[in-house]
Amino acid sequence: MGASGDIATIGIIHAMNIYVLAIDGVFDVGLAAILDTLSLANELIPTLDVAVEPFDVALIGSRRNVRTAHGLLVPCVSRSNLRGPETVLVPALGAKQPAQLIDALGSRDVKFATGMLREFAQGNVLIGAACTATFVLADGGLLGGHRATTSWWLAPVFRHRYKDILLDESRMLVTSLPFITAGAALAHIDLALGL
């Protein structure tokens, strides 16, 4: 902000290049909540009294077409056609119970996604995950020594699997740069709004 506290004095706020990484079996509401929140933010830009560039959002996936937990087919774009991200957001996996989640974490798609996330983390990219996607970051070895949150009902499983992560399931949003994690299933909106 400028000296007067008026946001308009800072000039143009530049666009943020955001990848939304959908993993096969993605939680439908989580994916939609992130995409809809960012889309609505872009639509509201003309109502602001400050020059703001829209978010540049790209839906990438663990494969060309990702299937949601409810079986909907979602087309994803190839990273080769995009400039690198400043932020990557990972919606939850559709597996919401411990046994299903542990099985999902062993899938080829999750392994592929964690490889991408490790690559992004080396590039100084802000990485956000909501609900069960926090497990994806942890399984990829990214959250060691960091603070994080996840869905309250999965906290015992999380603590058992990832003893080097400081879990606070009482918080809806936890920032431990370069990571932002969001709690329960509907915290996807909090994650998107947190940007």
Secondary structure, DSSP 8 states (H G I E B T S, - for coil): --TTS-GGGG--B---EEEEEE-TTB-HHHHHHHHHHHHHHHHHGGGSSS-B---EEEEEESSSEEEBTT--EEE---GGGS---SEEEE--BS--SHHHHHHHHTSHHHHHHHHHHHHHHHTT-EEEEETTHHHHHHHTT--TTSEE---GGGHHHHHHH-TTSEE-TT-SEEEETTEEEE-SGGGHHHHHHH-
